[in-house]
Amino acid sequence: MKQSLLGTLALACVAALALFWIVLAAIMWGNIDGGYYGWNLGSDSRTIVYVTPGSNVDKAGIVAGDRVDWATLPLLGRTNLALEESAPLDGRLALTVFHGNTGRAISIVPTRWDDHQQIQTRISFIVQSVLIAIGMILV
């Protein structure tokens, strides 16, 4: 009797988690949107080694070899540069960038993902949902 109660309780928890994930997925589906700044740092965590052509960083005149002044870089920018995370579209960054010995203050916003990136993100979300569902079934 005690085992059947525990089994029922475990099944109810799995069902509740599945329902929570489905509701979360339904809410998030239309909000899967983001952008990227379009830069990559070198191993010294200060020098920009790549700028995506056509990105807002490129349009701001930042080039490979420029150095980021970490003292002026907000947390969002540090996270994006260190972890290459997607950026919220309202994630404006104000920072100082050095080209040679000349520093300049700039303000940039992320470049919106194109349609292919949107599709890739949604497919990734579906795959993650399926893997979570399989994991819950196996538990």
N, C-alpha and C positions, 0 to 999 in steps of 0.2 A: 504494500500500500504506500509506504514511504517513497519507494523508488518511482512508482507511477506518478505521484505528486511532484517529485523533482523533475521527472521527464516532462510532465505537462507544463511546469513552470519554465523549464529550459526552452520548450517549444514556443511558449508565449513570449519569452524574451527575444528569441530569434525572429518571430513574426513582428514584434514591435520594432525591432531594429530594421527589418526589411521595409516596413511601412514608413518609418522615419526616413530611410534612404530614398524611397520612391517620392515622398513629398518633397524632400530636399532637392531631388533631381528635377522635379516638375517646376519648382520655384526658380532654380538656378538656370534652367535651360535657356530662357530668354535673356539672361544676364551674363552669358558667357561672352565677354567682350574684353578686349584689352589692347595693349600696345607694347611697343618696345622703344627704347631710346636709340639703339643702334650703335653700340660701342662695346669694346672688350678691352680689359686691362691686361697688362703683361704680368709677369711673375713678381715684379717689384710692388704690385698693388697700387701703382701711382701713374704709370705711363700707359697711355692708350695705344694699343697695338693694331686695332682694326676699327674702322668706321663704316657702317653699312651705307652704300651709295643710295642717295635719295632720302635717307632718314632725316628727321629734324635735327639730329646731332650734326649730320653732314651739312645741312642747310645753315646751321649756326656757325659754320667755318671751322669746326674742330677736325683735326687731321691726326693720322697715326703719328706718334712721337710727342704729341702734346701731353702735358702732365696735369693731373687733377689735384687741386689743393683740398685735401681731405678735411681740413679745418672748416672750410666753407660748405662742404657737401652734406646735405641733410640725410637722415637715416634712409629714406626711400632710395636715394641715389647710391648710397653705400651698399644697400641690399641688392640693388639691381646690378651694380658692377661686380660685386663679390660672388653672387649666386646666379647671375643671369636670369633673374626672375622676370615674369611679365609685369608690366607696369599699368596701373590704373590710368585711364585716359585723362583724368583730372590731376595727374601727378606732376605738376610743374616743379622743376628744379631750378634753383638759383645757386650758382656756384662760380668759383674762379678757376680758370684754366690757364696754364702757362704754355706759351709757344716760345721756346728758347728761354730768354730771361724776361720776356714781356708777359705780364698777367693781364687778363681781362675778365670782367664779370659778365656772365651770360645767364640767360634764363631760357630753359627749353621745356617742351612738353613731349610726351611720347608720340610716336608715329603709330597710327591705328593699324591693327593687323589687317592683312588683305583677306579676301574670301577663302583662299586656300588654308590660311592659318586658322580661320574660324572653323572650317570643316574639320581640320585636323584636331582642334581642341574638342569639338563635339564628339568625334570618334573616340578620342582618348577617354572622354567622360563616360561614354557607353561601355567601353572595354573595362574601365575601372569598376563600373556598376556591376557588370557581369561577373568579374572576378570576386567582388565582395559578396555577391549572391551565392556563388559557388562555395566560397569560404563559409558562409553562414549555413548552407545546406550540409556541408561536411561536419560542422560542429554539432 
